[in-house]
């Protein structure tokens, strides 16, 4: 098992899959000569040539749709869309076509393709470059949406996504590319549709994905160290299908939950998780499910405003305190 | 018949086809195919008004010569993508008329098993990879299919049909640009019936001679009389061969008319009587009928027998559709994903997410 960055795990996995399967090829803006805006595809043009590492025009709808068509004929394209914000230009091809072709034509053609795209707010990029719109895709039957938070999951889920016969939106995060972790050697494909309990606990469940799954772990460690509160962390990993059973099992154990998300609160992924908890574990809940999400504004450029709008570890600690206080359990947690 | 210089196509309502034996046989065959589209569509309109067919329903009435000419130019190995006005293409490409009608009826024996309906006819066996309901949505897909052919060094060609209104969307320009950049074996066909729903080409397109748009992408293009089946076929063959042999894309514009409204429910009140009359005067089915009789290729009785035969095919198609059962509700979740996946929600609207009281 090697320790490597999330970026390296993605790069190595793409390379390994291209070596394994000649039908796997890459398309996207600046992925070849420029080596990718975030350098995930560095060196691959030199190794595999322009047929398999295809630089595209700045035309997200066109090249994403071309990948769908290529997948219909049995190739396995992996598209890089520079940021999820630009994927909105390709929304028709992703939602109306990639997601629908298998069903709308009665199962005659599947669309085995992957759309890799980083999300993530912050870094003073202002409103159109700092938004997490994975919900649009997670909302859509026919698509699969995964959001790995660790280098190991990045590898396992990218392998699974490339080998899957359906279109998969593979959500990365700018803040995660340099994070490091142990990555198993060998051909270890994960399973789309499975969440992970990344930290066991008994007092409260924190549900999160992508960058916020890291925040959840940080907060859980801090709560344990400072206050003796035992938080369990569920990392969703897959936004569609959503692994409701794992969430419910955890909440049945802890009886309290806080949901963390980088997107907007109203109608967001946290809303779906909270509603699912209400449906599946209502009798076990000791307190209302709280959600920590981005402020509901187009994200501003000014640092002071941006910091206020983005959810932080402190916001999560506050939400945990409020939840446990509501039922007088903070002292229990601090036994 | 083919224009490259920019003048409008002169359409004639009565043609005099050459009378070689081979030509006669071909012309009769094309007449039979055009009549199949005509009678099938007339019967479809009737079934729609009887509420046997739901949803939207866009007919090829008036475009039969274009449909048949285009289908005569591509080979079995080639791939076809169309827009939502796709019934005629499906029939002439070789889909079973009964299964096409069953799809319109939303039955389980439909070509798309009742999941697609009128706008989404699809049959891998004849390589018709879909009618698509979003204007221009099929263009990037078709380019991707051509990319896959090229990736595998294949010799298939992709034909991508669209309406005139499509030439104003972004995907049209993005796709034509990629097609030239990447040397894709694809033929784009703009079926110019002069109307995008109720908006004329002149009202919607800064350059109403649509084939000229290809010049911005260094792409060969031509405009042809879409009411002349031979002219369409020959022009399309040039395009297909160029795509196959030289791996170069091509844009072909066919100019015809729409005999009815945009869809079955559209009375086309936006058109004047004169406009409708002008389209009727160029009816390609009637014109070919007269040309065949005038040229002594066939007499009126022989052509009436062809019509009777086509009527029998359409009648049988309707009977097949009527008898085909509705899809089982138990199959509702069969086609969401090709790869099975854990935790995939398979609930009907009233089903709880979790068993009550569990």
Interface residues (C-beta under 8 A of the other chain):
Chain A: X25 X51 X54 X56 X57 X59 X61 X62 X63 X64 X65 X66 X67 X68 X69 X70 X71 X72 X73 X74 X75 X77 X92 X93 X96 X97 X101 X102 X103 X104 X105 X106 X107 X108 X109 X110 X111 X112 X141 X142 X144 X164 X165 X166 X191 X192 X193 X194 X238 X241 X242 X243 X244 X245 X248 X276 X279 X280
Chain B: X79 X110 X111 X112 X113 X114 X115 X116 X120 X122 X123 X124 X129 X130 X132 X134 X137 X139 X140 X141 X142 X143 X144 X145 X146 X147 X148 X149 X151 X170 X171 X174 X175 X177 X178 X181 X182 X334 X335 X336 X337 X338 X339 X341 X342 X343 X344 X345 X352 X353 X354 X358
